[in-house]
Amino acid sequence: MRPTLSEKARKFKRSISPVRQIMNYADPNYIKSTGINPEHLISYAGGWVNHDAPSGLRNAYKEIIEDTSRFHKSGGYPPTLGDYMFKEAVIEFEKHIYGMNNLDINQIAIGLGSTQLAMDLLEVILDPGESILLLDPSYCNYPTQVMMGIVNAKIQRFPVLEENSWEYLAESKVDEFHEFILEKKPKIILMISPDNPTSKVLSDKFIKSTLHAAIEIGSFLVIDYAYKEIVFKDEYPEYYSWGPTDNLISLRSNSKWCRGLGRRLGWIEAPSFIIESIESIQNSTILCPDMLHQMAMTTYISEAIKNKTLLPYLMEVRGKYKLAAQQTLESIKSYLDFPALKPDGGLYTCIKVDMDGGKFVEDVLKQTGVLFVPGWGFGRTVKDAVRVSYGPLVNDLDKINLGFEKVSRYLNK
């Protein structure tokens, strides 16, 4: 008799994961099955950056590899919560870029990126039957992680996008959201800034009110800062400089700002009692984070702060994506009669297509060779919309324009 899988695995296999659907769309074999040459595909689907990693980081890896003793060290086990020297580099990074002055070693856990750390954090905080609160729309992987991680956990949603006017209304809903938290009493309030899929940056007023509500009911505000370094305004919000407190946790990653997407490395900034529990979980999940990546990032951050190249690099990166965002909005306006959200940072905008986003994506891909991401996985408010990513096309602004021109020709038929 053939053994069976767990009920959780069977349930997950039967469900349609938006992340899995996105990855399937990008599969060259799937693209070929639609009759399109993958080399001719124009994709706005990728949630990744495409600028060059800093040369100083490349050199840091080179120095480690060429030094026999250092390379030998990079193959050893670091502590479960990460290398002490890398934690020191994280503290210096946060202080140098954001003026964060209240972060210490005992409030940091290093992991294999924010996705893994978010899963472990759910295990540390949530009990079966407890709830997590997400904005609508919000990152499509969160519900999947909750479903996979915690039995019978409840997902609550609070809409911040008006579907008819296509306005992002978080700022005007501060008081309403505060009262919603007090009424629903979620154990975790989880959000991103800049957001995925809207690329909106939540205001200081919104975050302060949310944190006060979390403190009042004894819950956690968790902010995922995957795109923290890609903000288009000259000044960061005040809360970007906040260190962890009993009710405030930050998820951090180096994957976007220095293009370390495949070099899995991230960290969590949380009160020490959370970090102590994360250690117990990571012993069973990853055992320890990657030592080579920690050593290289430690060297790079230290040298880049010392030689004053870190800030100029981040400014250059920010400028590239700001230009790509501007080109995307201009192309949408020129070729499509669809409303689009103006990004405050990040890699995305959402356009309202006034039909099921999944069907729109399928039709447009097959007819034009242009790929979007359907909005349904991000929340109810974007079910008739698609997410547009300018991240992969940051070095090819003409292709951003060409894609929307192709879509326009097809729709105008």
C-alpha positions in Angstrom: 0.0 0.0 0.0 1.3 3.5 -0.9 1.9 5.7 2.1 -0.2 8.9 2.3 0.9 12.5 2.8 -0.2 14.6 5.7 -3.5 16.4 5.5 -1.7 19.7 5.5 0.4 18.7 2.5 -2.7 17.4 0.6 -4.6 20.5 1.3 -1.8 22.8 0.3 -1.3 20.8 -2.9 -5.0 21.1 -3.8 -5.1 24.9 -3.2 -3.9 27.5 -5.8 -1.0 29.4 -4.4 -0.5 32.8 -5.9 3.2 32.5 -5.5 3.2 29.1 -7.2 1.1 30.5 -10.0 3.5 33.4 -10.5 6.4 31.0 -10.7 4.5 28.8 -13.2 3.8 31.8 -15.4 7.6 32.5 -15.5 8.4 28.9 -16.4 9.9 28.8 -20.0 8.1 25.5 -20.7 4.7 27.1 -19.8 5.6 30.1 -22.0 6.4 27.8 -24.9 3.1 26.0 -24.4 1.3 29.2 -25.2 3.1 29.5 -28.5 5.4 32.3 -27.3 9.2 32.3 -27.6 10.4 32.9 -24.0 13.1 35.1 -25.4 10.4 37.5 -26.7 8.5 37.6 -23.4 8.1 41.0 -21.7 7.4 40.3 -18.1 6.0 42.6 -15.5 5.5 39.6 -13.2 8.9 39.3 -11.4 9.1 40.5 -7.8 12.8 40.9 -8.0 15.4 43.7 -8.5 17.8 43.7 -11.4 20.4 46.4 -10.5 24.0 45.4 -10.0 25.1 44.3 -6.5 27.8 46.7 -5.0 31.3 46.0 -6.3 32.5 46.1 -2.7 30.3 43.1 -1.9 31.7 41.2 -4.8 35.2 42.0 -3.7 34.4 40.8 -0.2 33.4 37.4 -1.5 36.6 37.3 -3.6 38.8 38.1 -0.6 37.3 35.3 1.4 37.6 32.8 -1.4 41.2 33.7 -2.0 42.2 33.5 1.7 42.5 29.8 2.6 41.9 30.3 6.3 38.9 32.6 5.9 37.3 30.4 3.3 37.8 27.5 5.7 36.1 29.5 8.4 33.2 30.3 6.1 32.4 26.5 5.9 32.0 26.2 9.7 28.8 26.4 11.8 28.0 29.9 13.1 25.7 30.2 16.1 22.1 29.4 15.5 21.1 33.1 15.8 24.0 34.2 13.6 27.5 35.4 13.7 28.3 38.1 16.4 30.3 40.2 13.9 27.5 40.3 11.4 25.1 41.4 14.1 27.5 44.2 14.9 27.4 45.1 11.2 23.6 45.1 11.2 23.6 47.6 14.1 26.1 49.9 12.3 24.0 49.6 9.1 20.8 50.6 10.9 22.5 53.5 12.7 24.3 54.8 9.6 21.3 54.7 7.3 18.3 55.3 9.6 19.7 56.8 12.8 18.6 53.8 14.8 20.3 54.1 18.2 18.5 51.5 20.4 19.3 48.2 18.7 21.6 45.7 20.5 23.0 42.2 19.8 20.3 40.4 21.9 17.6 41.8 19.8 18.8 40.3 16.5 18.4 36.9 15.0 20.0 36.1 11.6 18.2 33.7 9.2 17.9 32.6 5.6 15.8 35.6 4.5 12.6 37.2 5.7 10.4 34.4 4.4 12.0 31.8 6.6 12.1 34.2 9.5 8.5 35.1 9.1 7.5 31.4 9.3 9.6 30.9 12.4 8.1 34.0 13.9 4.6 32.7 13.3 5.5 29.5 15.2 6.8 31.6 18.1 3.8 33.9 18.5 0.7 32.3 17.2 -1.3 29.5 18.9 -4.0 27.5 17.0 -7.1 29.5 16.6 -5.5 32.9 17.2 -5.6 35.6 14.5 -3.3 37.6 12.3 -4.4 40.9 10.8 -3.4 41.9 7.2 -4.2 45.0 5.2 -6.1 44.4 2.0 -4.2 44.3 -0.4 -1.1 42.7 1.1 1.7 40.3 0.2 0.2 37.2 -1.3 2.6 34.8 0.5 1.4 35.7 4.0 -1.9 33.7 4.0 0.0 30.7 2.6 2.6 30.9 5.3 -0.1 31.2 8.0 -2.0 28.2 6.5 1.1 26.1 6.4 2.5 27.1 9.8 -0.4 27.4 12.3 -3.4 25.0 12.6 -6.7 26.9 12.4 -5.1 30.3 12.6 -7.6 33.0 11.5 -6.7 35.7 8.9 -8.4 39.0 9.3 -8.4 41.7 6.6 -8.8 45.5 6.7 -9.3 47.2 3.3 -7.2 50.2 2.5 -7.8 50.4 -1.3 -11.1 51.8 -2.6 -12.0 49.7 -5.6 -14.1 52.2 -7.4 -12.0 55.3 -7.2 -8.8 53.3 -7.1 -7.4 55.3 -4.2 -5.1 54.1 -1.4 -6.9 55.3 1.7 -4.8 54.1 4.6 -4.1 57.7 5.8 -7.8 58.5 6.0 -8.6 55.3 7.9 -6.1 55.7 10.8 -8.8 56.0 13.5 -11.0 53.3 11.9 -8.1 50.9 11.7 -7.2 51.6 15.4 -10.8 50.8 16.5 -10.8 47.7 14.2 -7.7 46.4 16.1 -9.3 47.0 19.5 -12.4 45.2 18.4 -10.9 42.1 16.6 -7.9 41.7 19.0 -5.4 40.1 16.6 -2.3 38.5 18.0 -0.2 39.8 15.1 -0.7 42.9 12.9 1.5 42.3 9.9 2.3 44.8 7.2 4.9 45.9 4.6 6.3 49.4 4.0 6.8 50.0 1.1 4.0 47.6 0.4 3.7 44.7 -2.0 1.7 45.0 -4.3 0.9 48.7 -4.1 4.4 50.1 -3.2 2.8 52.5 -0.8 4.7 53.7 2.3 2.5 53.9 5.4 2.6 57.2 7.2 4.1 57.9 10.7 0.6 58.7 11.9 -0.8 55.3 10.7 2.1 53.3 12.2 2.0 55.2 15.5 -1.7 54.6 15.9 -1.4 50.9 15.0 1.4 50.4 17.5 -0.6 52.2 20.3 -3.5 49.8 19.5 -1.2 46.8 19.6 0.1 47.9 23.0 -3.4 48.4 24.3 -4.5 44.8 23.5 -1.1 43.1 24.1 -0.4 42.1 20.5 2.6 42.5 18.1 3.0 44.9 15.3 5.3 43.2 12.7 6.7 45.3 9.8 8.2 43.6 6.9 10.9 45.9 5.5 11.8 43.9 2.3 11.9 47.2 0.3 13.0 49.5 3.1 16.0 50.9 1.2 13.9 51.6 -2.0 11.9 54.7 -0.9 11.5 57.5 -3.4 11.1 60.5 -1.1 14.3 62.2 0.2 13.4 61.5 3.8 12.5 58.2 5.4 9.5 58.0 7.8 10.3 58.5 11.4 9.4 54.9 12.3 12.1 53.6 10.0 14.5 54.6 12.8 12.6 52.7 15.5 14.3 49.7 17.2 12.3 46.8 18.6 10.1 47.1 21.7 7.9 44.5 23.5 5.2 45.1 20.8 7.2 46.0 17.7 9.2 43.6 15.5 10.9 44.2 12.2 11.7 41.7 9.4 14.8 42.7 7.5 16.5 41.4 4.4 19.5 42.2 2.1 17.8 40.5 -0.9 16.4 43.7 -2.5 18.8 46.6 -1.8 22.1 44.8 -2.7 20.5 42.2 -5.1 21.1 39.2 -2.9 17.9 37.5 -3.9 19.5 34.0 -4.2 22.1 34.6 -1.5 19.6 33.9 1.2 20.3 36.2 4.2 18.0 38.2 6.5 17.5 39.2 10.1 14.8 39.9 12.6 14.9 42.8 15.0 12.7 41.9 18.0 12.6 42.1 21.8 15.0 39.7 23.5 12.3 37.3 24.7 11.2 36.8 21.1 14.8 36.3 19.9 15.4 33.6 22.6 12.4 31.7 21.3 13.5 32.1 17.7 16.7 30.3 18.6 14.8 27.2 19.8 12.8 27.2 16.5 15.8 27.7 14.2 17.6 24.8 15.9 15.0 22.6 14.2 14.4 24.5 11.0 17.7 25.8 9.6 20.2 25.0 12.4 22.2 28.1 11.5 22.3 30.8 8.8 24.9 30.8 6.0 28.4 31.8 7.3 29.9 32.8 3.9 27.2 35.4 3.3 27.4 36.8 6.8 31.2 37.1 6.5 31.0 38.9 3.1 28.2 41.3 4.2 30.1 42.1 7.4 33.2 43.0 5.4 31.2 45.0 2.9 29.1 47.0 5.3 32.1 47.9 7.5 34.2 49.0 4.5 31.3 50.8 2.7 30.5 52.9 5.8 34.2 53.6 6.4 34.9 54.7 2.8 31.5 56.5 2.5 30.2 54.5 -0.4 27.2 52.9 1.2 24.9 55.9 1.1 25.8 56.9 -2.5 25.2 53.3 -3.6 21.7 53.2 -2.0 20.9 56.6 -3.5 21.9 55.3 -7.0 19.7 52.2 -6.5 16.8 54.3 -5.3 17.1 56.6 -8.3 17.1 53.7 -10.8 13.8 52.4 -9.5 12.2 55.8 -9.2 12.9 56.3 -12.9 11.5 52.9 -13.7 8.4 53.7 -11.7 7.9 57.0 -13.5 8.4 55.3 -16.9 5.8 52.6 -16.0 3.2 55.2 -15.0 3.8 57.2 -18.1 3.5 54.1 -20.3 0.3 53.0 -18.6 -1.2 56.5 -19.1 -0.1 56.7 -22.7 -1.3 53.3 -23.8 -4.0 52.0 -21.4 -7.2 53.6 -20.1 -6.7 52.0 -16.7 -6.2 53.7 -13.3 -2.8 52.9 -11.7 -1.5 53.5 -8.2 1.5 55.9 -7.8 4.4 54.0 -6.1 6.1 55.6 -3.1 9.0 53.2 -3.4 9.4 49.4 -4.0 9.0 47.7 -7.3 5.3 47.7 -8.1 2.1 49.4 -9.1 -1.4 47.9 -9.4 -3.7 48.7 -12.4 -7.4 48.2 -12.3 -8.5 46.2 -15.4 -12.3 45.9 -14.6 -12.4 42.2 -15.1 -11.1 39.1 -13.4 -7.3 39.7 -13.1 -6.5 36.0 -13.8 -8.4 35.9 -17.0 -6.9 39.2 -18.1 -3.4 37.8 -17.5 -4.1 34.6 -19.4 -5.6 36.5 -22.4 -2.9 39.1 -22.6 -0.1 36.6 -22.3 -1.3 34.4 -25.1 -2.1 37.3 -27.4 0.8 39.6 -26.8 3.6 37.8 -25.0 3.4 40.3 -22.1 3.0 38.9 -18.6 1.4 40.4 -15.5 0.5 39.0 -12.1 -3.2 38.6 -11.3 -4.3 40.6 -8.2 -6.6 38.0 -6.6 -3.8 36.5 -4.4 -3.1 39.9 -2.7 -6.7 40.5 -1.5 -10.3 41.0 -2.4 -9.7 44.7 -3.3 -7.5 43.8 -6.2 -9.4 40.8 -7.7 -10.2 42.9 -10.8 -6.6 44.2 -11.1 -3.1 43.1 -11.9 0.2 43.8 -10.3 2.9 45.4 -12.5 6.5 45.0 -11.5 9.2 47.3 -13.0 11.9 45.7 -10.9 13.3 43.3 -13.5 13.2 46.0 -16.2 15.0 48.7 -14.3 17.8 48.6 -16.9 15.6 48.5 -19.9 13.0 51.3 -19.7 12.3 51.1 -23.5 11.0 47.5 -22.9 8.7 48.8 -20.2 7.1 51.1 -22.8 7.1 48.4 -25.5 5.1 46.0 -23.3 2.3 48.4 -22.7 2.2 49.4 -26.4 1.7 45.7 -27.3 -1.1 45.3 -24.8 -2.7 48.4 -26.1 -2.7 47.2 -29.7 -4.4 43.9 -28.6 -7.0 45.6 -26.4 -7.8 48.2 -29.0 -8.7 45.4 -31.5 
